[in-house]
Every structure is written in structure tokens, then in C-alpha cells.
Amino acid sequence: MTARFAGAFSGAMFASLAVAALIVPLQAAAQGKGEIRIAHVYSKTGPLEAYAKQTQTGLMMGLEYATNGTMMVAGKKIVVIEKDDQGKPDVGKSLLAAAYGDDKADIAVGPTSSGVALALLPVAEEYKKILLVEPAVADSITGDKWNKYIFRTGRNSSQDAIANAVALDKDGVTIATLAQDYAFGRDGIKAFKDSLKKAKVVHEEYLPVNTSDFTAGGQRIIDALKDKPGRKIIYFYWAGAGNPLKVADMDLKRYNIEVAAGGNILPAMVAYKPYAGMEGATYYYFGLPKNPVNEWLVANHYTKFKSPPDFFTAGGMAAGIALVEAFKKTNGETGTDKLIATMEGMSFMSPKGKMTFRKEDHQAMQSMFHTRIKNDPAFAWGVPELVREIKPEEMDVPIKNKR
């Protein structure tokens, strides 16, 4: 341009320069429109760090799988913005607001903790943008604290509970529960109790999230169960650090007390290995689902990390796939109203099989797996063997919101 107008200092040149000056912001705006910006708010540090890392890995693998490795949807580049909530509700709340407001995120995924999730729900409503909850579990997220901007690929407490009730709810069974004293634990146990039709819960024990010594709580449970007739079971509903199965070292056989637990990440399931025959229900274990998405996940995870995908990796992948499918259906449009209309009732494939966002509360309806632990010397952890897949249509998951 300088060569063309060499020596020309007329008003026309200044007009041209003024037009040129406008090109940069216009180009920047065009580039912004050429992106789909996804904020991932998760506990990159903190007590649930292990879960969070898996979710992030799964999210990126889900985006890769659903875009055939291009990380593009409808000609737009996917940009993932990471935010570390440290497992703290106040931190997560400010980070999500910054993601929507300052980073111009079109949609957000997360968080890891149910406590953090409950703090994030009103932020999504304030900014009128979708929060796809993965993997926080508490029923209240899609229950009484829900708003229309909340979707969830992660299972909720009721899905956990109903699936575990399938395994444990039999005549003559007496149950005591042990869970963490916060939204995850209390919502989970309430849903579990509500799902039981035959078995009876005689004691609920809630302990701090960071508990390492389970002796006192374990003794209270034993006292509640030891004199009961028939089959007696302790049902554990725990996440994060600590090994509540240490209660099993307190001479439970003396009182004919059994233990039961749902699924967990592989390091935590090392503690399951001595309890061959222990039943429960799990959200995911890499050897259970038989479908092309899970086959891809297992093969590629082994290739990249020399290990199988874990519990929350599958959830993160489901979230990534759901996002891509939604944006494919909107042809890359990121408007919230368009996305909500698209995602309500939307079905998509995940490593667990088909998931469907229920219209009433945006909870992903999905299969769960009734399992029995096997002590397999080839693995460091207790291996969940499939008793049967529990299909979504078999689970009467209550709608608990006020829509």
C-alpha cells in the first residue's frame, strides 16, 4: 500500500489509513466468531485432583473423537479454556463468572465437586449460558437447585442409588451406610434409601470428607448391625481420599457383616481386591461396555498413556461428545436458546452407550452396571465383573426440580 501511494500525502491517503485501521478489529471479531469457546472449570488441584485430571483427559479425547481429530465444528475451531477451582465453591464461582464474562466462553463444563457445582448454578443463570455438569453427582444439581441452563452428562445420586438398590434390595437385608458429610454423600444416601423397597436401613454414618481414621464411625455402624437377624451389609458411598473399607478390618466376620460399594477410580479399587464377591453397581469400568466408542477410548488411552481409561475419563469423553454433537446440530451457532432447544431430548453415543438429555431436567439418562468383584491376579485392583447392564428405561429416576 505504501508503494502504491508513494509521495501522496493527500486527504485520500489519510482516509485509506483510517479504513485500514478498522480492518484489525473487524478481523479480530471475525476470528472470534470463528471459534467455539469452551471453559472447563474443574479441581485441577485440591482433594479431588485425581478425578479432575481424568475428566480433563476424557473431555479432550471426546472432542478429538467427535471431530475426527480436527478439533473443528462447522468450520469453527474449538478452544478449551481451563480454570482450576481448587475444590473451593467461592473460587469456582468467580472463575465461571470470569469465563463467561471476560473469556467470552460460549459454554462451560464442570465442575468436579458437588459443593462447587451448587455454587456455579446461579452463575450460569445470571450469564444465561449453559453449564454442562461433569462429573459432580448431587441430585440437587438437577433437582431443587436446577435452572434451565444446567445440563448434566455425569450420573446423579439417584442413578447411583437405584443401580445399587438393584444389587442390594432383597428381603431380610439390613443395611448401614457410610458416606461423606456434604452434598454428594447426603444426597446419595437419601436417594439410595428412597430406592429401597425391601431392605431396611437402620443406621446412617456421615464423616468429614478428609477422614482417615474410620474407627469411631465403624464402631457405631457395627453396634447398629451386630444384633440384627438375617443378612447385614455396610454400604459405602465415598469419593476422594481415605479408605472407608478399613472398617472391614474391624472383625466384621464375627458378626456376619458384609460390605458393599459402587464403582470408583482404579487406584481406589485396589482396596476392593480382598473383597471378592462384593456386589454393587458402577457408572463405568473400561471392561464392561461393548460399543465402538468405548473400544476407541480404551485403545487410544492405552496408546497415549499405557493404561486403561478410568471412571471419570469416560464421563469427560461423554461431555466432549455431547458438546460436539450439539454444535453440529446448530451448525456452529453458539446462541444459548438455540443450544438449549437442541440439547433437550438430544441423544448421543458415549463410552457407556447411548445417553439422552431428559427434557424435564436435562439429566443424561444412561446405563449403569451391576457388578461383582473378582480378585484377578493380573490386575492390582478388584475387577468388577458384569452381572448385568441396567438400562435407562429400567430406572425410574425421579424428577426433582421445580420446573
N, C-alpha and C positions, 0 to 999 in steps of 0.2 A: 504494500500500500504506500510505503514511503517513496519507493522508486516512481510509482505512477504519478504522485503529486509532488515530485521533487521541485523545490523552489516556489511552490504555491503556498502562500500564507493568507489566502482569501478567507472570507466567511464560510465558503463551501467546505474548506478543509476542517474548520472547527466543527461544522455540522456533522461531517463524516466521523470525526473523532468522538463526538457525542454519541452518535449511533453505535459506534464500535464499543464504547464504554458500557452500553446497555447489554451487549452480547454476553458478557461474562455471567451476570446474574441470571439472564434468561437461560443460558446453557446449564448453570448450576440447578436451576429449577427443573429443567428438563431431565437432568440426571437424577434428581430426587424422585421425580415421577417414574423413573426407570428402575426403581428399587422397591423391593418389599422388605420392610424393616421389622425384624422380629426381636423383641427383647426377651432374654432368658434370665429371670430373677430366681436364683437358687442358692443353696447353702454351700458355696464353694469352699468355705471354711466353717468350722463350728461342729457341733456334736453329730450332725447328720451328713458330714462331708462325704462319707463313703457312698451313701445313697445318691447324693447330688452329682458326684463325678460320673456315676453310671448313667444318670438321666441325661447329662450333657452329651456323653458319648452316644447314647441312643438317639437323642434328638438330631445330632449331626448325621448319624448313619441313616435315620429316617428321611431326612431331607435329601441325602445323597441317593438313596434307593428310589424315592418317589420322583426325582427329577432325572433319573438315569445318569447321575454323576455330573450334570450340568450346573446344578445349583441355580437354575433359572426356571421361572414360571411365566408363561405367556409373554416371553421376551423380556422379562424383568429379572434383575439379579436379586437373589436372596442375601440379605445382610443380617447376621446374627450379632446382637449386642449383649454382652454378658454383664450381669450385675450380681455381686456377692452380698446376700442379705445376712450372712453370718449366723443364720438361725434366729435372728432378732426381729420381732414384729415391727418395731419402730424404724429400724434400718430398712427393712423390706418396703415399708410404706413409702418412705421418702425416695427410695430407688425407683419404685414403679412410677411414682409421680414424675420423676426426672426423665425416665424412659419415654413416657407418653408426651411430656411437655417439651423437654429440651432436646431429646434424641429423636423426636418425631417417629417413635415406633408405631407401626400400624396395628400391631397385635403383640401380646405378651404371653409367655409360657412360664409356668412355675406356680408356687414355689415348692420346696421340699417339705417343709414343716407345716402341719395343720394350723399351728398357732400363728405362724406368719401369714398363711393363706387368709385367715379370718380378718387380719389387718389390711390385706390387699383388696378385698372385695369392694369396699366403698370407694377405693381409688379408681377402679375400673369404671364404676358407675359415674363418678364425678367427671372423668375424662371421656365418658361414652365410648370406650374402646374395649375390645374383647380381652379377657384373661382366660387362657386355656390352662386349667389347673392340672398339673402333673408334677409330682405324684401324691400331693397331700390328700389324705384319706377321709378326714372327719365328715360325717354325714351333714353337719350344719352348713358346709360349704355349698352344697346343692340343696340344702334344706332351709331352715328358717333364716339363715343369713344370706341366702342367694339373691342375686339380681340378674336381669336378663342378659348382662354382658359376660356372665360366667358360663363357661363350658368346662367339661372335665373328661379327659381320656383315662385318668387313673381310676382305679376302682374306689368305691366308697365303703364306709364301715358296714353298711347293710349288706353289700355284696360279699364282703369278707365273712360277715356273721352268718348269713343264710347258707353260704357254702360250707362253713364249718359245722353248722347245725345239721346239715345233711349227714355228716360223718359221725356226729356225737349224739344226736337227738333220738334216744331209744328209751323204751320203758324200763323203769328201775334204775336209771342212771342218775347219780347225784354229782353235781359239779361245783367246784370253787374256781373263781377266776383270779388271775393276777395280771394287772395292766399298769401302765404309766398314768400318773395323775395329771393329765392335761387333755385337751380336746380329743386327740387321737385315741387315747386309752378309754376315756369315759364314753365317748360316742360309740366306740367299737363294742364295748361290753354291753351297753344299753341295747344296741342293735342285735347282738348275739342273744341276749335274754328274750327280746321280743320275738326272735325267730324260733325259739324252742317251743315245741308243742307237748313233748313227753318228758324229757329230762327236767330236773329241778336244780336251780342254782341256789345254794344255801349260804354262800359267802362271796363277797367281792373285796379284793385286796388291791388298793391303789398305792403305788410307791413313787417317789420322785424320779424324774427322768434319768438322773445320773446315779441311781442306786447301784452299788457294787456289792453290798452285803445284804443278802436276802433272808438272813436267818430269822429275824423277828417276824417278818411278813410270812415266811414259810411256816413258822410255828403256829401262827394264827390260822392259817389255812388247814394245817394238819389237825388242829384242835376242832375245827368246824366239820371235818370229814371223817375222822377216825372211827367214830361210833355209828356211822350211818350204815344201813344194810345195803346189799347189792353192789353194783359196780360204782366205783368212786374215781373221779377224774379231776385233775387240775388242768384248766385250760389257760394257756399263756398267750397274751396279746401284747407284744413288746416290739419296740423299734429302737435302733441305735445301739449305744454302748451298753455294757452289762449283760450278764448271762443269767436270766431268771431260772433256767433249768438247773442251776445249782441247788435249788430246792429239792430236786430229785435225789441229792446226796444225803438227805435227812431221813434216811431209813424208811422210805415210803413203802417198801415191800412189807414191812412189819404190819402195816395197816391195809395192805392190798389196794394202795392208791396208785393210779396210773397217771401219766402225763399226756397232754395233747397240745399241739401248736400248729398254727398255719405256716405258710411259707416264709422265707426270709432270704437275705443275700447269702451267697455261698460261704463266706467266712463265718457268719453266724451259724450256719447249718453244720459246721464242724461239731458243734455241741450236740447236734441231733444224732450223731453216729452211734453212740452207745444205746440208743433207744429204738432198736429195730422193732418194727411192728406198730410204732406210734402213728396214729392217724390224724388227719387234719385236712384242710383244704388250702390250696395255694393259688395265687394270682398267676404265677409263671415259674416254670423251670425249663431250661433250654431243651431238655429231652422229651417234653410232654407234647406240645402242639405239633401236628403234622400238616404243614401247609407251605407253599413256596416262599412266603415272606419270612417265616421262621428259618427255613433252610438257608435263605440268603444271609440272614442275620448271623446264624451260627457259623457258616462257612467264612464269611468276611470278618467276623470278630476273631475267629481263630487265626486267620491270615494276618490281621493287623496287630493283635495283642497276645497271640499264642495262648489264649484261654477262651473258655466259653462265655457267651453273654450272660449277664446276671439278671436278677429280679427287676431292677429299675432300668436296666438298659432297654428291655422290651417296652417298658412304658414310655421312655423317651422317644423310641422309634415310632411308637403309635402316635405320639403327639406330632412328630415331624411329618409323618404320612398324612395325618388329618389336615394339617395346615396346607400342604401342597395340594391335596385333593380339593379343599375349599377354594383356594386361589385359582385352580384350574377351572372350576365351575363358574367363577366370577370373571374369568378371562383376565385375571390380574387386577381387577378392581379391588381396592382396599377399603372402600366405604363400609363403616360398621353395620349399618342397617342391611346392606346387601349381603354382608358376610353372615349376619345372624339368620336372615331368611334362607340362605344357602345351607348353613350348618344344621339348622333344626331338622331333625329326621334324617340327616345325611349318614349313609353307611360307607365304610371304608375297610380295607383289609389291614390287619396288623399281625405281628408275630403270633398273637393268640388266636387268630382267625378274624371273623367279621366283627366289627364294632358298629354300633348305631347310636347317634346322639338322640336321646329321648326328647321329644319336643317340649314336654312339660317342665323339665328342669335341666336339660342339656347334659345330663349324666350319660356317659357312654355305657350302653348295655353290652355285656361281654360274657364270655365263658369263664368259668372257674374250674379248678381241677381237684377232685377228691383224691388224696394220695395216702400211701402207706410207706413209712421209712424203711429202707433196706440198708444194711451195713455191707457195702460193696468195697472190698479191699483195693479196688482200682481207683477209688476216689477218697479224698481227705474228709469229705463231708458225708452226712447221712443222705442217701439218694432217695428222692421222692419217686416212688413207682405209682403209675396211674391206676387208680381203682376205677374211676370213670370221669369223663368230662361232664360238667354240669352246665347245660346250655342256658343262654339268657332267658329263653321262654319258660324255663323250669323255675326261675327265681322270681318270686313276687316281691320285687324291690319297691318299698313304699315311696310314694311321692310326698316329700315333707316340706316343700316350700309353700309360700302363701300367694302364689301367682293367681 
